[in-house]
Amino acid sequence: MRSFIKRITPEGLKKLYRSLRGRILGAAFGAFGRLPIRPDRVVLENVWGYGDNPKSIALALRKQKKKLDIIFIAGGNRHVKAPKWIRLVTAGSLRAVYYLSTARVWVDCNHKPYYVRKRNGQFYMQTWHGSLPLKRIEKDAKGLGAEYLEEAAFDTGLADVFLSDSEFCNDVYRHAFGYKGRIAMTGSPRLDTLLKNAKRTGGVAGTGASKRRTAILSRLGLGCDKAIALYAPTFRGGGEDAGPLKAFDAGETLKALKAHFGKDFELLVKLHPLAVSHGCGAEVLGGEVKDVSSYPNIYELLEVTDVLITDYSNTMFEFSYTGRPCFLFAPDSDRYARERGMYFVYDRLPFPIARDSAGLAREIKSYDSERYATLGQAFYRDLGVREDGHASRRAARIIMNEINKGL
């Protein structure tokens, strides 16, 4: 309902609302900024909800010897439950302003809005919400607009440290974000659980099920009798999100998966939240797929996934660190690369690439795990990637060092 209201509200009215809201919240920062900073308070934030890098860091902070006052400011899906020791606060509320104003440490994976006021003695860790990027971002991207770039520059100016997963990302932070401060090569906290539980290397796990795998599949309404393939196309916008879905032949893909891997597969589809909010649905794929677009945590989905099919999402890189097969289905790759811009030549990525369903079936049937493992290792080595499943611990250590310094 909220997304529908946003779509039908005139742009001028939305700008007026944002302006008034920003003034009110800015004034609240001024008032709450007179209160003392709590040296043990850490506020983590994610506009999409309780998840991503901030969630992983919060869980790592819980394991520290020193007891902390941990607040999580969440937008998006407010129905997700956090542990009892985390105070969950709605993004953009007066309570959120109060906790931000009185916290010693901030952690965020998106931009702070322009009305936020950071005080002397506060420490801001920016984790960003993407790891190794395929699509150009921030100042490197096309058509983001002056308002977006101004807010991005404002946030960058607040940050005391950026977390990175690679030498390549270090460079992106410098030229795309214009960031000149400290960069910590921690890896991506949100990938820790995925990598730690990635005991299957190369090939498909089939029906063997750990307790965690069983629990995740159960939440999806699935058993452990089939291998899992996940189709996760990225957001396009401009009414283009249904195009790849119409070109994707679920039945042909399932037949190819069984022919090559020798197992029956359950085919899941997770659409990007923005695609869903723009009215795109998975029903166009027919009854041979299970729509899991509403499932809040894609990294839990990746944990139980044996084969990933995507297009331009950086989940291609994140999933491939597990050693499991990833295929790219991109019928519009030439136009997407031209309009959006990419950091890498698409056809040189270390994955099988198909432009139509027949091509995808051929790539699946002829998949050579050793060849693509070798290509992937060389690709990530050249980019200086560091992902070993211990990023959250490193991030928590940085935070604790700041807290232990005192005010």
C-alpha positions in Angstrom: 0.0 0.0 0.0 2.8 2.4 0.9 4.6 1.8 -2.4 1.3 2.4 -4.3 0.7 5.7 -2.5 4.3 6.8 -3.4 3.7 6.0 -7.1 0.5 8.0 -7.3 1.6 11.0 -5.2 2.7 14.0 -7.4 6.4 14.6 -7.3 6.0 18.2 -6.1 4.0 17.1 -3.1 6.7 14.5 -2.3 9.4 17.1 -2.4 7.4 19.4 -0.1 6.9 16.5 2.4 10.6 15.6 2.3 11.6 19.2 2.9 9.2 19.7 5.9 10.2 16.3 7.4 13.9 17.2 7.0 13.5 20.5 8.8 11.6 18.9 11.7 14.2 16.1 12.1 17.1 18.5 11.7 15.7 20.6 14.5 15.3 17.4 16.6 19.0 16.6 16.0 19.8 20.1 17.3 17.7 19.5 20.5 18.9 16.0 21.2 22.5 17.1 20.4 22.6 18.9 23.8 22.3 15.5 25.6 25.4 13.6 26.6 26.9 10.9 24.3 26.6 7.4 25.8 30.1 5.9 25.5 28.6 2.3 25.2 25.9 3.1 22.6 26.2 1.7 19.1 23.5 2.6 16.5 23.4 0.4 13.4 21.1 1.4 10.5 19.8 -0.1 7.3 16.9 1.6 5.4 15.9 -1.8 3.9 15.3 -3.4 7.3 17.1 -5.5 9.9 19.8 -7.0 7.7 22.8 -6.6 5.5 26.3 -5.6 6.9 24.9 -3.8 10.0 23.1 -6.9 11.2 26.2 -9.1 10.9 28.2 -6.5 12.8 25.6 -6.3 15.5 25.7 -10.0 16.0 29.5 -9.8 16.3 29.3 -7.0 18.8 27.1 -9.2 21.0 30.1 -11.5 21.4 32.3 -8.8 22.8 33.2 -9.0 26.5 32.1 -5.4 27.1 28.3 -5.0 27.3 27.0 -2.5 24.8 23.7 -0.7 24.3 22.9 -1.8 20.7 20.2 0.0 18.7 19.1 -1.0 15.2 17.4 1.6 13.0 15.4 -0.2 10.3 13.3 0.8 7.4 11.7 -1.5 4.9 10.2 -4.7 6.3 9.3 -3.9 9.9 7.9 -7.4 10.5 11.3 -9.0 10.8 12.2 -9.8 14.4 15.5 -8.9 16.0 17.0 -10.5 19.1 15.7 -9.2 22.4 19.0 -7.6 23.2 18.7 -5.3 20.1 16.4 -2.3 20.3 14.6 -2.1 16.9 13.7 1.5 16.0 11.9 2.8 12.9 14.0 4.8 10.5 13.2 8.5 10.2 11.5 8.6 13.6 12.2 10.9 16.5 13.4 7.9 18.5 15.9 7.2 15.7 17.1 10.8 15.9 17.5 10.6 19.7 19.6 7.4 19.5 21.8 8.7 16.7 22.3 12.0 18.6 23.5 10.1 21.8 25.5 7.2 20.3 29.2 6.9 20.4 29.3 4.8 17.2 27.2 4.8 14.0 27.2 1.9 11.5 25.3 2.3 8.2 25.2 0.6 4.7 23.4 3.5 3.0 23.6 7.3 2.9 22.8 9.3 5.9 20.2 12.0 4.9 21.2 15.7 4.8 19.5 16.6 8.0 21.6 14.2 10.2 24.0 16.0 12.5 27.2 14.2 13.7 28.8 15.5 16.9 32.4 15.7 18.1 33.2 12.4 19.7 31.1 10.2 17.4 32.5 7.6 15.1 30.9 6.6 11.8 31.6 3.3 10.1 30.2 3.2 6.5 29.9 -0.4 5.2 28.0 0.3 2.0 25.5 -2.3 0.8 27.4 -3.8 -2.0 30.6 -5.8 -2.1 32.6 -6.1 -5.3 30.5 -4.1 -7.8 29.7 -4.9 -11.4 27.5 -1.8 -12.1 29.1 1.6 -11.8 28.1 3.4 -8.7 27.9 6.9 -7.2 29.9 9.5 -9.3 30.9 6.7 -11.8 27.3 5.9 -12.6 25.2 7.7 -15.2 22.1 9.8 -14.6 21.9 9.7 -10.8 21.1 13.3 -10.5 22.5 16.3 -8.6 20.3 15.7 -5.5 21.5 12.1 -5.1 25.1 13.0 -5.6 24.9 15.9 -3.1 23.5 13.5 -0.4 26.2 10.9 -1.3 28.9 13.5 -0.8 27.4 14.6 2.5 27.4 11.1 3.8 31.0 10.5 2.6 32.1 13.6 4.4 30.7 12.2 7.7 32.4 8.8 7.5 35.5 7.9 9.7 36.1 4.6 8.0 34.8 2.7 5.0 34.8 -1.1 5.0 36.2 -2.8 1.9 36.5 -6.3 0.5 39.2 -5.7 -2.1 41.9 -3.5 -3.5 39.5 -2.8 -6.4 36.8 -1.4 -4.0 39.4 0.7 -2.3 39.9 2.5 -5.6 36.2 2.8 -6.2 35.7 4.5 -2.8 38.4 7.0 -3.8 37.1 8.0 -7.2 33.4 7.2 -7.1 32.7 8.3 -3.6 35.5 10.9 -3.4 36.4 9.4 0.0 39.9 10.4 1.3 39.8 8.8 4.8 40.6 5.5 6.3 39.6 2.3 4.5 39.6 -1.0 6.4 40.1 -4.2 4.4 37.8 -6.4 6.5 35.8 -8.2 3.8 32.0 -8.1 3.7 30.3 -8.8 7.1 27.0 -9.9 5.5 28.9 -12.8 3.7 30.4 -14.3 6.9 27.6 -16.8 7.6 27.3 -17.8 3.9 31.0 -18.5 3.7 31.3 -20.3 7.0 28.4 -22.6 6.0 29.7 -23.1 2.5 31.0 -26.6 3.0 30.0 -27.6 -0.5 32.7 -26.6 -3.0 32.0 -27.0 -6.7 29.1 -29.1 -7.9 25.7 -29.4 -6.2 24.9 -30.5 -2.6 21.8 -32.4 -3.5 19.6 -33.6 -0.6 22.2 -33.6 2.2 20.8 -31.2 4.8 22.4 -29.5 7.8 20.1 -28.2 10.6 20.4 -24.7 9.4 19.6 -25.6 5.8 16.6 -27.6 6.9 15.4 -24.6 9.0 15.7 -22.2 6.1 14.0 -24.5 3.7 11.2 -25.1 6.2 10.6 -21.3 6.4 10.2 -21.4 2.7 7.7 -24.2 2.9 10.2 -26.7 1.3 11.6 -30.0 2.2 15.2 -31.3 1.6 14.4 -33.8 -1.1 15.5 -31.5 -4.0 18.5 -29.4 -4.9 17.8 -25.7 -5.1 18.3 -23.3 -8.0 17.7 -19.6 -7.4 16.9 -17.1 -10.2 17.6 -13.6 -8.9 17.4 -10.9 -11.6 18.4 -7.4 -10.7 16.3 -4.2 -10.9 16.1 -2.4 -14.2 13.4 0.2 -13.8 11.6 2.1 -16.6 9.1 -0.7 -17.0 11.8 -3.1 -18.1 11.8 -5.6 -15.3 9.3 -8.0 -16.8 11.4 -8.4 -20.0 13.9 -11.0 -18.7 11.2 -12.9 -16.9 9.3 -13.3 -20.1 12.4 -14.6 -21.9 13.2 -17.1 -19.1 12.0 -20.6 -19.7 11.6 -22.3 -16.3 10.7 -25.7 -17.7 13.7 -25.8 -20.1 16.0 -24.7 -17.3 14.8 -27.4 -14.9 15.3 -30.0 -17.5 18.9 -28.8 -18.2 19.7 -28.8 -14.5 18.6 -32.3 -14.0 20.4 -33.5 -17.2 23.7 -32.1 -16.1 23.7 -32.5 -12.3 21.6 -35.7 -12.2 19.2 -34.3 -9.5 15.7 -32.9 -9.3 15.6 -29.2 -8.6 13.3 -26.7 -7.0 13.5 -23.5 -8.9 13.0 -20.3 -6.7 12.8 -16.8 -8.0 13.6 -13.7 -6.0 12.8 -10.4 -7.6 14.5 -7.2 -6.5 12.5 -5.2 -3.9 12.4 -2.2 -6.2 11.0 -4.3 -9.1 8.3 -5.6 -6.8 7.4 -2.1 -5.6 7.1 -1.1 -9.2 4.5 -3.8 -9.8 6.6 -6.5 -11.3 5.6 -10.1 -10.3 6.9 -13.6 -10.8 3.6 -15.0 -12.0 4.8 -14.5 -15.6 7.2 -17.4 -15.0 4.3 -19.9 -14.5 3.7 -22.6 -12.0 7.1 -24.3 -12.2 8.8 -21.8 -10.0 8.3 -20.8 -6.3 8.3 -17.0 -5.7 10.4 -16.1 -2.7 10.6 -12.4 -3.4 9.1 -11.6 0.0 11.8 -13.5 1.9 13.7 -10.8 3.7 17.2 -12.3 3.7 18.8 -13.1 0.3 21.9 -14.4 2.0 19.9 -17.1 3.8 18.5 -18.0 0.3 22.1 -18.2 -1.0 23.0 -20.5 1.8 20.6 -23.2 0.6 21.1 -22.5 -3.1 23.0 -25.0 -5.1 22.9 -23.2 -8.4 22.4 -19.4 -8.9 21.1 -17.7 -12.0 21.3 -13.9 -12.1 22.3 -11.2 -14.5 24.0 -8.0 -13.1 23.7 -8.3 -9.4 26.9 -8.5 -7.4 25.5 -11.7 -5.8 27.2 -13.4 -8.7 30.5 -12.6 -7.0 29.3 -13.2 -3.5 27.8 -16.6 -4.3 30.8 -17.8 -6.4 33.0 -17.5 -3.3 31.3 -20.7 -2.1 32.5 -22.6 -5.1 29.0 -23.4 -6.3 27.9 -22.8 -10.0 26.6 -19.4 -11.1 25.1 -18.7 -14.5 24.3 -15.3 -16.0 21.1 -14.9 -18.0 21.2 -11.5 -19.6 19.1 -11.0 -22.8 19.5 -7.3 -22.5 23.2 -7.1 -21.6 24.4 -4.8 -24.4 21.7 -2.2 -23.6 22.1 -2.5 -19.9 25.9 -2.0 -20.1 25.5 1.0 -22.4 22.8 2.7 -20.2 24.0 1.8 -16.7 27.7 1.3 -17.2 29.9 -1.5 -15.8 33.3 -1.7 -14.3 34.1 -4.9 -16.2 33.6 -6.2 -19.7 30.5 -8.3 -19.3 31.6 -11.2 -21.6 34.9 -11.5 -19.7 33.3 -12.3 -16.4 34.3 -15.7 -15.0 30.8 -17.2 -15.5 28.8 -18.9 -18.2 26.7 -16.3 -20.0 23.5 -16.8 -22.0 21.3 -14.3 -23.9 18.2 -16.6 -24.3 16.8 -19.7 -22.6 18.1 -22.1 -25.2 21.6 -20.7 -24.6 21.2 -21.0 -20.8 20.2 -24.7 -21.2 23.3 -25.3 -23.3 25.6 -23.5 -20.8 24.1 -25.6 -17.9 24.5 -28.9 -19.8 28.1 -28.2 -20.7 29.2 -26.6 -17.4 32.8 -27.3 -16.5 33.3 -26.6 -12.7 37.1 -26.9 -12.9 37.3 -24.3 -15.7 35.2 -21.7 -14.0 36.9 -22.3 -10.7 40.2 -21.5 -12.3 38.8 -18.4 -14.0 37.2 -17.2 -10.8 40.4 -17.6 -8.8 42.4 -15.6 -11.3 39.7 -12.9 -11.5 39.5 -12.3 -7.7 43.3 -12.5 -7.3 43.8 -9.7 -9.8 41.2 -7.6 -8.0 42.8 -8.2 -4.6 39.6 -9.7 -3.0 39.6 -10.5 0.7 36.6 -12.7 1.8 37.3 -15.3 4.4 34.2 -15.3 6.6 35.7 -13.2 9.4 34.7 -9.7 8.3 32.2 -9.1 11.1 34.8 -9.9 13.7 37.2 -7.4 12.2 34.6 -4.7 12.0 33.6 -5.3 15.6 37.2 -5.0 16.7 37.5 -1.5 15.0 34.3 -0.4 16.9 35.6 -1.7 20.2 38.9 0.1 19.7 37.0 3.3 19.3 34.8 2.7 22.3 37.7 1.8 24.5 39.4 5.1 23.6 36.6 6.9 25.5 35.2 10.3 24.6 
